Amino acid sequence: MSDPPKLSLVPDSVYWLDRPPESTSGRVRRHQFEARILAREHIGELRLAMKEAEGFAFVVAQGGDIYPPGVRDVAGRLLSYLQAQAQTLDTLVTRLDEPRL
């Protein structure tokens, strides 16, 4: 049987050997860049969830006598609202600048 692997703690400050350590302001810029990218991804996930909700609302609004009239009405209004808000969201996203480091 072989010896178990030797584990050791890695220091908090690990640097690339081909460049100097990152400055604090450089780290801040990098983290802000990463946060902006994550925010765009999150907006995309919101947009997908809105599309899925639009699909459910459409089915209920067009469901005929299966759904009570009040429910169909609410679903129809929700569908219109979601479509308008999705269009607004899409317009706002197209106006965003690309994240830069």
Secondary structure, DSSP 8 states (H G I E B T S, - for coil): -----------S----TTS----HHHHHHHHHHHHHHHHHHHHHHHHHHHHHHHHHHHHHHT-GGGS-HHHHHHHHHHHHHHHHHHHHHHHHHHHS-----
